[in-house]
Amino acid sequence: MKELHLVIASPERTIFEGKVDMAVLPGELGEFQVLVNHAPLISSLMAGEVKYTTGTESQSLQIKGGFVEVRDNQISVCAEL
């Protein structure tokens, strides 16, 4: 099974980098979920909560906005905190 890799970076530093089971992101048209083998996309992000799970552990992070690129099971988030 393929792995989903998430990187969350702000202009100042890398906030999180690692394997996740899924991520939920605050898009302009509402929240959307990214799972393994998600279709490629680029989207702007609104102020809200980025949520992700790793095994049985769930994490969340408040952002003021940013951008996300999803490609080849890699989620790259550039966000303002």
mmJSON file of the N, C-alpha and C atoms, coordinates in Angstrom:
{"data_MODEL":{"atom_site":{
"group_PDB":["ATOM","ATOM","ATOM","ATOM","ATOM","ATOM","ATOM","ATOM","ATOM","ATOM","ATOM","ATOM","ATOM","ATOM","ATOM","ATOM","ATOM","ATOM","ATOM","ATOM","ATOM","ATOM","ATOM","ATOM","ATOM","ATOM","ATOM","ATOM","ATOM","ATOM","ATOM","ATOM","ATOM","ATOM","ATOM","ATOM","ATOM","ATOM","ATOM","ATOM","ATOM","ATOM","ATOM","ATOM","ATOM","ATOM","ATOM","ATOM","ATOM","ATOM","ATOM","ATOM","ATOM","ATOM","ATOM","ATOM","ATOM","ATOM","ATOM","ATOM","ATOM","ATOM","ATOM","ATOM","ATOM","ATOM","ATOM","ATOM","ATOM","ATOM","ATOM","ATOM","ATOM","ATOM","ATOM","ATOM","ATOM","ATOM","ATOM","ATOM","ATOM","ATOM","ATOM","ATOM","ATOM","ATOM","ATOM","ATOM","ATOM","ATOM","ATOM","ATOM","ATOM","ATOM","ATOM","ATOM","ATOM","ATOM","ATOM","ATOM","ATOM","ATOM","ATOM","ATOM","ATOM","ATOM","ATOM","ATOM","ATOM","ATOM","ATOM","ATOM","ATOM","ATOM","ATOM","ATOM","ATOM","ATOM","ATOM","ATOM","ATOM","ATOM","ATOM","ATOM","ATOM","ATOM","ATOM","ATOM","ATOM","ATOM","ATOM","ATOM","ATOM","ATOM","ATOM","ATOM","ATOM","ATOM","ATOM","ATOM","ATOM","ATOM","ATOM","ATOM","ATOM","ATOM","ATOM","ATOM","ATOM","ATOM","ATOM","ATOM","ATOM","ATOM","ATOM","ATOM","ATOM","ATOM","ATOM","ATOM","ATOM","ATOM","ATOM","ATOM","ATOM","ATOM","ATOM","ATOM","ATOM","ATOM","ATOM","ATOM","ATOM","ATOM","ATOM","ATOM","ATOM","ATOM","ATOM","ATOM","ATOM","ATOM","ATOM","ATOM","ATOM","ATOM","ATOM","ATOM","ATOM","ATOM","ATOM","ATOM","ATOM","ATOM","ATOM","ATOM","ATOM","ATOM","ATOM","ATOM","ATOM","ATOM","ATOM","ATOM","ATOM","ATOM","ATOM","ATOM","ATOM","ATOM","ATOM","ATOM","ATOM","ATOM","ATOM","ATOM","ATOM","ATOM","ATOM","ATOM","ATOM","ATOM","ATOM","ATOM","ATOM","ATOM","ATOM","ATOM","ATOM","ATOM","ATOM","ATOM","ATOM","ATOM","ATOM","ATOM","ATOM","ATOM","ATOM","ATOM","ATOM","ATOM","ATOM"],
"id":[1,2,3,4,5,6,7,8,9,10,11,12,13,14,15,16,17,18,19,20,21,22,23,24,25,26,27,28,29,30,31,32,33,34,35,36,37,38,39,40,41,42,43,44,45,46,47,48,49,50,51,52,53,54,55,56,57,58,59,60,61,62,63,64,65,66,67,68,69,70,71,72,73,74,75,76,77,78,79,80,81,82,83,84,85,86,87,88,89,90,91,92,93,94,95,96,97,98,99,100,101,102,103,104,105,106,107,108,109,110,111,112,113,114,115,116,117,118,119,120,121,122,123,124,125,126,127,128,129,130,131,132,133,134,135,136,137,138,139,140,141,142,143,144,145,146,147,148,149,150,151,152,153,154,155,156,157,158,159,160,161,162,163,164,165,166,167,168,169,170,171,172,173,174,175,176,177,178,179,180,181,182,183,184,185,186,187,188,189,190,191,192,193,194,195,196,197,198,199,200,201,202,203,204,205,206,207,208,209,210,211,212,213,214,215,216,217,218,219,220,221,222,223,224,225,226,227,228,229,230,231,232,233,234,235,236,237,238,239,240,241,242,243],
"type_symbol":["N","C","C","N","C","C","N","C","C","N","C","C","N","C","C","N","C","C","N","C","C","N","C","C","N","C","C","N","C","C","N","C","C","N","C","C","N","C","C","N","C","C","N","C","C","N","C","C","N","C","C","N","C","C","N","C","C","N","C","C","N","C","C","N","C","C","N","C","C","N","C","C","N","C","C","N","C","C","N","C","C","N","C","C","N","C","C","N","C","C","N","C","C","N","C","C","N","C","C","N","C","C","N","C","C","N","C","C","N","C","C","N","C","C","N","C","C","N","C","C","N","C","C","N","C","C","N","C","C","N","C","C","N","C","C","N","C","C","N","C","C","N","C","C","N","C","C","N","C","C","N","C","C","N","C","C","N","C","C","N","C","C","N","C","C","N","C","C","N","C","C","N","C","C","N","C","C","N","C","C","N","C","C","N","C","C","N","C","C","N","C","C","N","C","C","N","C","C","N","C","C","N","C","C","N","C","C","N","C","C","N","C","C","N","C","C","N","C","C","N","C","C","N","C","C","N","C","C","N","C","C","N","C","C","N","C","C","N","C","C","N","C","C"],
"label_atom_id":["N","CA","C","N","CA","C","N","CA","C","N","CA","C","N","CA","C","N","CA","C","N","CA","C","N","CA","C","N","CA","C","N","CA","C","N","CA","C","N","CA","C","N","CA","C","N","CA","C","N","CA","C","N","CA","C","N","CA","C","N","CA","C","N","CA","C","N","CA","C","N","CA","C","N","CA","C","N","CA","C","N","CA","C","N","CA","C","N","CA","C","N","CA","C","N","CA","C","N","CA","C","N","CA","C","N","CA","C","N","CA","C","N","CA","C","N","CA","C","N","CA","C","N","CA","C","N","CA","C","N","CA","C","N","CA","C","N","CA","C","N","CA","C","N","CA","C","N","CA","C","N","CA","C","N","CA","C","N","CA","C","N","CA","C","N","CA","C","N","CA","C","N","CA","C","N","CA","C","N","CA","C","N","CA","C","N","CA","C","N","CA","C","N","CA","C","N","CA","C","N","CA","C","N","CA","C","N","CA","C","N","CA","C","N","CA","C","N","CA","C","N","CA","C","N","CA","C","N","CA","C","N","CA","C","N","CA","C","N","CA","C","N","CA","C","N","CA","C","N","CA","C","N","CA","C","N","CA","C","N","CA","C","N","CA","C","N","CA","C","N","CA","C","N","CA","C","N","CA","C","N","CA","C"],
"label_alt_id":[null,null,null,null,null,null,null,null,null,null,null,null,null,null,null,null,null,null,null,null,null,null,null,null,null,null,null,null,null,null,null,null,null,null,null,null,null,null,null,null,null,null,null,null,null,null,null,null,null,null,null,null,null,null,null,null,null,null,null,null,null,null,null,null,null,null,null,null,null,null,null,null,null,null,null,null,null,null,null,null,null,null,null,null,null,null,null,null,null,null,null,null,null,null,null,null,null,null,null,null,null,null,null,null,null,null,null,null,null,null,null,null,null,null,null,null,null,null,null,null,null,null,null,null,null,null,null,null,null,null,null,null,null,null,null,null,null,null,null,null,null,null,null,null,null,null,null,null,null,null,null,null,null,null,null,null,null,null,null,null,null,null,null,null,null,null,null,null,null,null,null,null,null,null,null,null,null,null,null,null,null,null,null,null,null,null,null,null,null,null,null,null,null,null,null,null,null,null,null,null,null,null,null,null,null,null,null,null,null,null,null,null,null,null,null,null,null,null,null,null,null,null,null,null,null,null,null,null,null,null,null,null,null,null,null,null,null,null,null,null,null,null,null],
"label_comp_id":["MET","MET","MET","LYS","LYS","LYS","GLU","GLU","GLU","LEU","LEU","LEU","HIS","HIS","HIS","LEU","LEU","LEU","VAL","VAL","VAL","ILE","ILE","ILE","ALA","ALA","ALA","SER","SER","SER","PRO","PRO","PRO","GLU","GLU","GLU","ARG","ARG","ARG","THR","THR","THR","ILE","ILE","ILE","PHE","PHE","PHE","GLU","GLU","GLU","GLY","GLY","GLY","LYS","LYS","LYS","VAL","VAL","VAL","ASP","ASP","ASP","MET","MET","MET","ALA","ALA","ALA","VAL","VAL","VAL","LEU","LEU","LEU","PRO","PRO","PRO","GLY","GLY","GLY","GLU","GLU","GLU","LEU","LEU","LEU","GLY","GLY","GLY","GLU","GLU","GLU","PHE","PHE","PHE","GLN","GLN","GLN","VAL","VAL","VAL","LEU","LEU","LEU","VAL","VAL","VAL","ASN","ASN","ASN","HIS","HIS","HIS","ALA","ALA","ALA","PRO","PRO","PRO","LEU","LEU","LEU","ILE","ILE","ILE","SER","SER","SER","SER","SER","SER","LEU","LEU","LEU","MET","MET","MET","ALA","ALA","ALA","GLY","GLY","GLY","GLU","GLU","GLU","VAL","VAL","VAL","LYS","LYS","LYS","TYR","TYR","TYR","THR","THR","THR","THR","THR","THR","GLY","GLY","GLY","THR","THR","THR","GLU","GLU","GLU","SER","SER","SER","GLN","GLN","GLN","SER","SER","SER","LEU","LEU","LEU","GLN","GLN","GLN","ILE","ILE","ILE","LYS","LYS","LYS","GLY","GLY","GLY","GLY","GLY","GLY","PHE","PHE","PHE","VAL","VAL","VAL","GLU","GLU","GLU","VAL","VAL","VAL","ARG","ARG","ARG","ASP","ASP","ASP","ASN","ASN","ASN","GLN","GLN","GLN","ILE","ILE","ILE","SER","SER","SER","VAL","VAL","VAL","CYS","CYS","CYS","ALA","ALA","ALA","GLU","GLU","GLU","LEU","LEU","LEU"],
"label_asym_id":["A","A","A","A","A","A","A","A","A","A","A","A","A","A","A","A","A","A","A","A","A","A","A","A","A","A","A","A","A","A","A","A","A","A","A","A","A","A","A","A","A","A","A","A","A","A","A","A","A","A","A","A","A","A","A","A","A","A","A","A","A","A","A","A","A","A","A","A","A","A","A","A","A","A","A","A","A","A","A","A","A","A","A","A","A","A","A","A","A","A","A","A","A","A","A","A","A","A","A","A","A","A","A","A","A","A","A","A","A","A","A","A","A","A","A","A","A","A","A","A","A","A","A","A","A","A","A","A","A","A","A","A","A","A","A","A","A","A","A","A","A","A","A","A","A","A","A","A","A","A","A","A","A","A","A","A","A","A","A","A","A","A","A","A","A","A","A","A","A","A","A","A","A","A","A","A","A","A","A","A","A","A","A","A","A","A","A","A","A","A","A","A","A","A","A","A","A","A","A","A","A","A","A","A","A","A","A","A","A","A","A","A","A","A","A","A","A","A","A","A","A","A","A","A","A","A","A","A","A","A","A","A","A","A","A","A","A","A","A","A","A","A","A"],
"label_entity_id":["1","1","1","1","1","1","1","1","1","1","1","1","1","1","1","1","1","1","1","1","1","1","1","1","1","1","1","1","1","1","1","1","1","1","1","1","1","1","1","1","1","1","1","1","1","1","1","1","1","1","1","1","1","1","1","1","1","1","1","1","1","1","1","1","1","1","1","1","1","1","1","1","1","1","1","1","1","1","1","1","1","1","1","1","1","1","1","1","1","1","1","1","1","1","1","1","1","1","1","1","1","1","1","1","1","1","1","1","1","1","1","1","1","1","1","1","1","1","1","1","1","1","1","1","1","1","1","1","1","1","1","1","1","1","1","1","1","1","1","1","1","1","1","1","1","1","1","1","1","1","1","1","1","1","1","1","1","1","1","1","1","1","1","1","1","1","1","1","1","1","1","1","1","1","1","1","1","1","1","1","1","1","1","1","1","1","1","1","1","1","1","1","1","1","1","1","1","1","1","1","1","1","1","1","1","1","1","1","1","1","1","1","1","1","1","1","1","1","1","1","1","1","1","1","1","1","1","1","1","1","1","1","1","1","1","1","1","1","1","1","1","1","1"],
"label_seq_id":[1,1,1,2,2,2,3,3,3,4,4,4,5,5,5,6,6,6,7,7,7,8,8,8,9,9,9,10,10,10,11,11,11,12,12,12,13,13,13,14,14,14,15,15,15,16,16,16,17,17,17,18,18,18,19,19,19,20,20,20,21,21,21,22,22,22,23,23,23,24,24,24,25,25,25,26,26,26,27,27,27,28,28,28,29,29,29,30,30,30,31,31,31,32,32,32,33,33,33,34,34,34,35,35,35,36,36,36,37,37,37,38,38,38,39,39,39,40,40,40,41,41,41,42,42,42,43,43,43,44,44,44,45,45,45,46,46,46,47,47,47,48,48,48,49,49,49,50,50,50,51,51,51,52,52,52,53,53,53,54,54,54,55,55,55,56,56,56,57,57,57,58,58,58,59,59,59,60,60,60,61,61,61,62,62,62,63,63,63,64,64,64,65,65,65,66,66,66,67,67,67,68,68,68,69,69,69,70,70,70,71,71,71,72,72,72,73,73,73,74,74,74,75,75,75,76,76,76,77,77,77,78,78,78,79,79,79,80,80,80,81,81,81],
"pdbx_PDB_ins_code":[null,null,null,null,null,null,null,null,null,null,null,null,null,null,null,null,null,null,null,null,null,null,null,null,null,null,null,null,null,null,null,null,null,null,null,null,null,null,null,null,null,null,null,null,null,null,null,null,null,null,null,null,null,null,null,null,null,null,null,null,null,null,null,null,null,null,null,null,null,null,null,null,null,null,null,null,null,null,null,null,null,null,null,null,null,null,null,null,null,null,null,null,null,null,null,null,null,null,null,null,null,null,null,null,null,null,null,null,null,null,null,null,null,null,null,null,null,null,null,null,null,null,null,null,null,null,null,null,null,null,null,null,null,null,null,null,null,null,null,null,null,null,null,null,null,null,null,null,null,null,null,null,null,null,null,null,null,null,null,null,null,null,null,null,null,null,null,null,null,null,null,null,null,null,null,null,null,null,null,null,null,null,null,null,null,null,null,null,null,null,null,null,null,null,null,null,null,null,null,null,null,null,null,null,null,null,null,null,null,null,null,null,null,null,null,null,null,null,null,null,null,null,null,null,null,null,null,null,null,null,null,null,null,null,null,null,null,null,null,null,null,null,null],
"Cartn_x":[0.843,0.0,0.884,0.475,1.231,1.042,2.027,1.971,1.655,0.982,0.643,1.594,2.284,3.275,2.789,2.843,2.374,3.527,3.639,4.582,3.773,3.861,3.227,4.345,4.455,5.504,4.906,5.496,5.155,6.351,6.237,7.402,8.615,8.364,9.45,10.086,9.277,9.817,8.907,9.403,8.59,7.848,6.53,5.689,5.565,5.345,5.175,5.658,6.29,6.66,6.62,5.803,5.741,4.61,4.512,3.491,2.169,1.09,-0.246,-1.207,-2.338,-3.381,-4.339,-4.553,-5.428,-5.227,-5.671,-5.621,-6.916,-7.377,-8.55,-8.077,-8.394,-7.884,-9.029,-8.877,-9.93,-9.816,-10.423,-10.385,-11.338,-11.248,-12.118,-13.588,-13.9,-15.293,-15.717,-14.897,-15.21,-14.099,-14.254,-13.249,-13.209,-12.009,-11.888,-10.861,-11.064,-10.225,-9.307,-8.071,-7.107,-6.727,-6.887,-6.516,-5.46,-4.937,-3.958,-4.529,-3.696,-4.036,-5.053,-5.084,-5.96,-5.529,-6.465,-6.157,-5.28,-4.384,-3.541,-4.398,-3.982,-4.687,-3.794,-4.13,-3.533,-4.703,-4.678,-5.791,-5.288,-5.979,-5.712,-6.453,-5.936,-6.55,-7.028,-8.158,-8.729,-8.314,-8.625,-8.396,-9.229,-8.641,-9.356,-8.403,-8.848,-8.108,-7.631,-6.33,-5.756,-5.74,-6.376,-6.434,-5.792,-5.059,-4.439,-4.33,-4.358,-4.248,-3.039,-2.383,-1.267,-1.567,-1.975,-2.37,-3.608,-3.519,-4.675,-4.634,-3.622,-3.437,-3.918,-4.731,-5.199,-4.562,-4.184,-3.57,-4.323,-4.245,-4.838,-3.996,-4.145,-3.357,-4.215,-4.292,-5.029,-4.137,-4.683,-3.942,-4.766,-4.077,-4.742,-5.003,-4.408,-4.559,-3.294,-3.324,-2.147,-2.507,-1.652,-1.83,-1.486,-2.058,-1.731,-1.562,-0.607,-0.448,-0.488,-1.301,-1.382,-0.94,0.103,0.612,1.403,1.104,1.85,1.943,0.805,0.724,1.592,1.829,2.575,1.654,1.395,0.607,1.578,1.675,2.578,1.731,1.769,0.993,1.945,1.707,2.429,1.373,1.509,0.457,0.996,0.172,0.459,-0.229,0.514,-0.055,-0.579],
"Cartn_y":[-1.191,0.0,1.249,2.228,3.468,4.281,5.132,5.999,7.419,8.147,9.546,10.374,11.325,12.134,13.577,14.18,15.555,16.431,17.603,18.631,19.907,20.47,21.758,22.732,23.794,24.783,26.179,27.002,28.419,29.163,30.467,31.198,31.106,30.868,30.847,29.473,28.384,27.073,25.956,24.731,23.551,23.183,23.074,22.789,21.285,20.541,19.093,18.469,17.321,16.535,15.072,14.277,12.859,12.147,10.854,9.99,10.223,10.332,10.489,9.521,9.269,8.429,9.266,10.518,11.428,12.836,13.807,15.213,15.884,16.84,17.65,19.098,19.793,21.14,22.114,23.385,24.39,25.102,24.544,25.146,26.321,27.038,28.199,27.832,26.634,26.207,25.294,25.2,24.347,23.352,22.607,21.612,20.487,19.955,18.769,17.83,16.548,15.5,14.924,14.631,14.018,12.662,11.625,10.259,9.752,8.562,7.947,7.881,8.144,8.122,9.194,10.312,11.431,11.999,12.512,13.155,14.387,14.691,15.88,17.151,18.098,19.379,20.435,21.685,22.845,23.71,24.193,24.984,26.027,27.149,28.11,27.643,28.029,27.653,28.901,28.784,29.871,29.725,30.729,30.62,29.454,28.649,27.502,26.505,25.267,24.223,23.16,22.861,21.735,20.565,19.453,18.276,17.103,16.278,15.095,14.005,12.757,11.622,10.778,10.284,9.357,8.193,7.078,5.927,6.255,6.167,6.47,7.896,8.664,10.016,11.057,12.01,13.109,14.416,15.236,16.533,17.597,18.837,19.939,21.194,22.112,23.329,24.434,25.568,26.717,27.492,27.826,28.625,29.857,30.878,32.105,32.069,31.084,30.955,30.367,30.101,29.55,28.812,27.851,27.068,25.618,24.713,23.293,22.719,21.801,21.016,19.55,18.768,17.328,16.666,15.809,15.131,13.906,12.776,11.532,11.188,11.251,10.928,11.829,13.042,14.059,15.264,15.675,16.88,17.939,19.043,20.144,21.353,21.756,22.914,24.043,25.216,26.428,27.333,27.567,28.264,29.379,30.398,31.481,31.132,31.184,30.812,32.008],
"Cartn_z":[0.0,0.0,0.0,-0.762,-0.836,0.438,0.711,1.881,1.449,2.327,2.112,2.96,2.347,3.053,3.1,4.279,4.484,4.935,4.309,4.746,4.95,6.155,6.443,6.775,5.979,6.181,6.258,7.102,7.152,6.568,6.343,5.839,6.781,8.058,9.04,9.23,9.149,9.496,9.006,9.068,8.791,10.068,9.983,11.144,11.365,10.277,10.367,9.076,9.197,8.022,8.425,7.707,8.021,7.31,7.599,7.018,7.743,6.983,7.554,6.877,7.529,6.941,6.101,6.538,5.797,6.324,5.527,5.938,5.506,6.317,5.991,5.959,4.852,4.628,4.371,4.797,4.607,3.26,2.228,0.895,0.775,-0.323,-0.549,-0.612,-1.107,-1.226,-0.085,0.951,2.093,2.353,3.43,3.791,2.766,2.534,1.7,2.309,2.056,2.625,1.554,1.931,1.029,1.604,0.785,1.153,0.179,0.419,-0.481,-1.896,-2.882,-4.311,-4.716,-3.989,-4.343,-5.688,-6.433,-7.715,-7.475,-8.412,-8.252,-8.189,-7.345,-7.28,-6.676,-6.988,-6.346,-5.919,-4.666,-4.158,-3.179,-3.135,-2.071,-0.822,0.332,1.596,2.317,2.974,3.749,5.214,6.004,7.445,7.968,8.822,9.364,9.979,10.02,10.703,9.725,9.777,9.049,10.023,9.642,10.512,9.791,10.555,9.966,11.005,10.536,11.445,11.068,12.099,11.954,12.88,12.307,13.128,13.927,15.248,16.101,16.629,16.244,16.762,15.758,16.229,15.385,15.843,14.89,15.175,14.39,14.873,14.128,14.318,13.375,13.356,12.759,13.434,12.911,11.943,10.777,9.812,9.439,8.913,8.456,6.96,6.275,4.832,4.239,2.938,2.281,1.009,0.644,-0.571,-0.289,-1.096,-0.985,-2.384,-2.499,-3.714,-3.317,-4.039,-3.821,-5.118,-5.017,-6.216,-5.786,-6.383,-6.14,-4.652,-3.949,-2.519,-1.64,-2.118,-1.366,-1.215,0.031,0.312,0.799,0.052,0.422,0.75,2.016,2.477,2.831,2.261,2.649,3.282,4.583,5.306,6.181,6.334,7.277,8.585,9.672,10.981,11.722],
"occupancy":[1.0,1.0,1.0,1.0,1.0,1.0,1.0,1.0,1.0,1.0,1.0,1.0,1.0,1.0,1.0,1.0,1.0,1.0,1.0,1.0,1.0,1.0,1.0,1.0,1.0,1.0,1.0,1.0,1.0,1.0,1.0,1.0,1.0,1.0,1.0,1.0,1.0,1.0,1.0,1.0,1.0,1.0,1.0,1.0,1.0,1.0,1.0,1.0,1.0,1.0,1.0,1.0,1.0,1.0,1.0,1.0,1.0,1.0,1.0,1.0,1.0,1.0,1.0,1.0,1.0,1.0,1.0,1.0,1.0,1.0,1.0,1.0,1.0,1.0,1.0,1.0,1.0,1.0,1.0,1.0,1.0,1.0,1.0,1.0,1.0,1.0,1.0,1.0,1.0,1.0,1.0,1.0,1.0,1.0,1.0,1.0,1.0,1.0,1.0,1.0,1.0,1.0,1.0,1.0,1.0,1.0,1.0,1.0,1.0,1.0,1.0,1.0,1.0,1.0,1.0,1.0,1.0,1.0,1.0,1.0,1.0,1.0,1.0,1.0,1.0,1.0,1.0,1.0,1.0,1.0,1.0,1.0,1.0,1.0,1.0,1.0,1.0,1.0,1.0,1.0,1.0,1.0,1.0,1.0,1.0,1.0,1.0,1.0,1.0,1.0,1.0,1.0,1.0,1.0,1.0,1.0,1.0,1.0,1.0,1.0,1.0,1.0,1.0,1.0,1.0,1.0,1.0,1.0,1.0,1.0,1.0,1.0,1.0,1.0,1.0,1.0,1.0,1.0,1.0,1.0,1.0,1.0,1.0,1.0,1.0,1.0,1.0,1.0,1.0,1.0,1.0,1.0,1.0,1.0,1.0,1.0,1.0,1.0,1.0,1.0,1.0,1.0,1.0,1.0,1.0,1.0,1.0,1.0,1.0,1.0,1.0,1.0,1.0,1.0,1.0,1.0,1.0,1.0,1.0,1.0,1.0,1.0,1.0,1.0,1.0,1.0,1.0,1.0,1.0,1.0,1.0,1.0,1.0,1.0,1.0,1.0,1.0,1.0,1.0,1.0,1.0,1.0,1.0],
"B_iso_or_equiv":[0.0,0.0,0.0,0.0,0.0,0.0,0.0,0.0,0.0,0.0,0.0,0.0,0.0,0.0,0.0,0.0,0.0,0.0,0.0,0.0,0.0,0.0,0.0,0.0,0.0,0.0,0.0,0.0,0.0,0.0,0.0,0.0,0.0,0.0,0.0,0.0,0.0,0.0,0.0,0.0,0.0,0.0,0.0,0.0,0.0,0.0,0.0,0.0,0.0,0.0,0.0,0.0,0.0,0.0,0.0,0.0,0.0,0.0,0.0,0.0,0.0,0.0,0.0,0.0,0.0,0.0,0.0,0.0,0.0,0.0,0.0,0.0,0.0,0.0,0.0,0.0,0.0,0.0,0.0,0.0,0.0,0.0,0.0,0.0,0.0,0.0,0.0,0.0,0.0,0.0,0.0,0.0,0.0,0.0,0.0,0.0,0.0,0.0,0.0,0.0,0.0,0.0,0.0,0.0,0.0,0.0,0.0,0.0,0.0,0.0,0.0,0.0,0.0,0.0,0.0,0.0,0.0,0.0,0.0,0.0,0.0,0.0,0.0,0.0,0.0,0.0,0.0,0.0,0.0,0.0,0.0,0.0,0.0,0.0,0.0,0.0,0.0,0.0,0.0,0.0,0.0,0.0,0.0,0.0,0.0,0.0,0.0,0.0,0.0,0.0,0.0,0.0,0.0,0.0,0.0,0.0,0.0,0.0,0.0,0.0,0.0,0.0,0.0,0.0,0.0,0.0,0.0,0.0,0.0,0.0,0.0,0.0,0.0,0.0,0.0,0.0,0.0,0.0,0.0,0.0,0.0,0.0,0.0,0.0,0.0,0.0,0.0,0.0,0.0,0.0,0.0,0.0,0.0,0.0,0.0,0.0,0.0,0.0,0.0,0.0,0.0,0.0,0.0,0.0,0.0,0.0,0.0,0.0,0.0,0.0,0.0,0.0,0.0,0.0,0.0,0.0,0.0,0.0,0.0,0.0,0.0,0.0,0.0,0.0,0.0,0.0,0.0,0.0,0.0,0.0,0.0,0.0,0.0,0.0,0.0,0.0,0.0,0.0,0.0,0.0,0.0,0.0,0.0],
"pdbx_formal_charge":[null,null,null,null,null,null,null,null,null,null,null,null,null,null,null,null,null,null,null,null,null,null,null,null,null,null,null,null,null,null,null,null,null,null,null,null,null,null,null,null,null,null,null,null,null,null,null,null,null,null,null,null,null,null,null,null,null,null,null,null,null,null,null,null,null,null,null,null,null,null,null,null,null,null,null,null,null,null,null,null,null,null,null,null,null,null,null,null,null,null,null,null,null,null,null,null,null,null,null,null,null,null,null,null,null,null,null,null,null,null,null,null,null,null,null,null,null,null,null,null,null,null,null,null,null,null,null,null,null,null,null,null,null,null,null,null,null,null,null,null,null,null,null,null,null,null,null,null,null,null,null,null,null,null,null,null,null,null,null,null,null,null,null,null,null,null,null,null,null,null,null,null,null,null,null,null,null,null,null,null,null,null,null,null,null,null,null,null,null,null,null,null,null,null,null,null,null,null,null,null,null,null,null,null,null,null,null,null,null,null,null,null,null,null,null,null,null,null,null,null,null,null,null,null,null,null,null,null,null,null,null,null,null,null,null,null,null,null,null,null,null,null,null],
"auth_seq_id":[1,1,1,2,2,2,3,3,3,4,4,4,5,5,5,6,6,6,7,7,7,8,8,8,9,9,9,10,10,10,11,11,11,12,12,12,13,13,13,14,14,14,15,15,15,16,16,16,17,17,17,18,18,18,19,19,19,20,20,20,21,21,21,22,22,22,23,23,23,24,24,24,25,25,25,26,26,26,27,27,27,28,28,28,29,29,29,30,30,30,31,31,31,32,32,32,33,33,33,34,34,34,35,35,35,36,36,36,37,37,37,38,38,38,39,39,39,40,40,40,41,41,41,42,42,42,43,43,43,44,44,44,45,45,45,46,46,46,47,47,47,48,48,48,49,49,49,50,50,50,51,51,51,52,52,52,53,53,53,54,54,54,55,55,55,56,56,56,57,57,57,58,58,58,59,59,59,60,60,60,61,61,61,62,62,62,63,63,63,64,64,64,65,65,65,66,66,66,67,67,67,68,68,68,69,69,69,70,70,70,71,71,71,72,72,72,73,73,73,74,74,74,75,75,75,76,76,76,77,77,77,78,78,78,79,79,79,80,80,80,81,81,81],
"auth_comp_id":["MET","MET","MET","LYS","LYS","LYS","GLU","GLU","GLU","LEU","LEU","LEU","HIS","HIS","HIS","LEU","LEU","LEU","VAL","VAL","VAL","ILE","ILE","ILE","ALA","ALA","ALA","SER","SER","SER","PRO","PRO","PRO","GLU","GLU","GLU","ARG","ARG","ARG","THR","THR","THR","ILE","ILE","ILE","PHE","PHE","PHE","GLU","GLU","GLU","GLY","GLY","GLY","LYS","LYS","LYS","VAL","VAL","VAL","ASP","ASP","ASP","MET","MET","MET","ALA","ALA","ALA","VAL","VAL","VAL","LEU","LEU","LEU","PRO","PRO","PRO","GLY","GLY","GLY","GLU","GLU","GLU","LEU","LEU","LEU","GLY","GLY","GLY","GLU","GLU","GLU","PHE","PHE","PHE","GLN","GLN","GLN","VAL","VAL","VAL","LEU","LEU","LEU","VAL","VAL","VAL","ASN","ASN","ASN","HIS","HIS","HIS","ALA","ALA","ALA","PRO","PRO","PRO","LEU","LEU","LEU","ILE","ILE","ILE","SER","SER","SER","SER","SER","SER","LEU","LEU","LEU","MET","MET","MET","ALA","ALA","ALA","GLY","GLY","GLY","GLU","GLU","GLU","VAL","VAL","VAL","LYS","LYS","LYS","TYR","TYR","TYR","THR","THR","THR","THR","THR","THR","GLY","GLY","GLY","THR","THR","THR","GLU","GLU","GLU","SER","SER","SER","GLN","GLN","GLN","SER","SER","SER","LEU","LEU","LEU","GLN","GLN","GLN","ILE","ILE","ILE","LYS","LYS","LYS","GLY","GLY","GLY","GLY","GLY","GLY","PHE","PHE","PHE","VAL","VAL","VAL","GLU","GLU","GLU","VAL","VAL","VAL","ARG","ARG","ARG","ASP","ASP","ASP","ASN","ASN","ASN","GLN","GLN","GLN","ILE","ILE","ILE","SER","SER","SER","VAL","VAL","VAL","CYS","CYS","CYS","ALA","ALA","ALA","GLU","GLU","GLU","LEU","LEU","LEU"],
"auth_asym_id":["A","A","A","A","A","A","A","A","A","A","A","A","A","A","A","A","A","A","A","A","A","A","A","A","A","A","A","A","A","A","A","A","A","A","A","A","A","A","A","A","A","A","A","A","A","A","A","A","A","A","A","A","A","A","A","A","A","A","A","A","A","A","A","A","A","A","A","A","A","A","A","A","A","A","A","A","A","A","A","A","A","A","A","A","A","A","A","A","A","A","A","A","A","A","A","A","A","A","A","A","A","A","A","A","A","A","A","A","A","A","A","A","A","A","A","A","A","A","A","A","A","A","A","A","A","A","A","A","A","A","A","A","A","A","A","A","A","A","A","A","A","A","A","A","A","A","A","A","A","A","A","A","A","A","A","A","A","A","A","A","A","A","A","A","A","A","A","A","A","A","A","A","A","A","A","A","A","A","A","A","A","A","A","A","A","A","A","A","A","A","A","A","A","A","A","A","A","A","A","A","A","A","A","A","A","A","A","A","A","A","A","A","A","A","A","A","A","A","A","A","A","A","A","A","A","A","A","A","A","A","A","A","A","A","A","A","A","A","A","A","A","A","A"],
"auth_atom_id":["N","CA","C","N","CA","C","N","CA","C","N","CA","C","N","CA","C","N","CA","C","N","CA","C","N","CA","C","N","CA","C","N","CA","C","N","CA","C","N","CA","C","N","CA","C","N","CA","C","N","CA","C","N","CA","C","N","CA","C","N","CA","C","N","CA","C","N","CA","C","N","CA","C","N","CA","C","N","CA","C","N","CA","C","N","CA","C","N","CA","C","N","CA","C","N","CA","C","N","CA","C","N","CA","C","N","CA","C","N","CA","C","N","CA","C","N","CA","C","N","CA","C","N","CA","C","N","CA","C","N","CA","C","N","CA","C","N","CA","C","N","CA","C","N","CA","C","N","CA","C","N","CA","C","N","CA","C","N","CA","C","N","CA","C","N","CA","C","N","CA","C","N","CA","C","N","CA","C","N","CA","C","N","CA","C","N","CA","C","N","CA","C","N","CA","C","N","CA","C","N","CA","C","N","CA","C","N","CA","C","N","CA","C","N","CA","C","N","CA","C","N","CA","C","N","CA","C","N","CA","C","N","CA","C","N","CA","C","N","CA","C","N","CA","C","N","CA","C","N","CA","C","N","CA","C","N","CA","C","N","CA","C","N","CA","C","N","CA","C","N","CA","C","N","CA","C","N","CA","C","N","CA","C"],
"pdbx_PDB_model_num":[1,1,1,1,1,1,1,1,1,1,1,1,1,1,1,1,1,1,1,1,1,1,1,1,1,1,1,1,1,1,1,1,1,1,1,1,1,1,1,1,1,1,1,1,1,1,1,1,1,1,1,1,1,1,1,1,1,1,1,1,1,1,1,1,1,1,1,1,1,1,1,1,1,1,1,1,1,1,1,1,1,1,1,1,1,1,1,1,1,1,1,1,1,1,1,1,1,1,1,1,1,1,1,1,1,1,1,1,1,1,1,1,1,1,1,1,1,1,1,1,1,1,1,1,1,1,1,1,1,1,1,1,1,1,1,1,1,1,1,1,1,1,1,1,1,1,1,1,1,1,1,1,1,1,1,1,1,1,1,1,1,1,1,1,1,1,1,1,1,1,1,1,1,1,1,1,1,1,1,1,1,1,1,1,1,1,1,1,1,1,1,1,1,1,1,1,1,1,1,1,1,1,1,1,1,1,1,1,1,1,1,1,1,1,1,1,1,1,1,1,1,1,1,1,1,1,1,1,1,1,1,1,1,1,1,1,1,1,1,1,1,1,1]
}}}
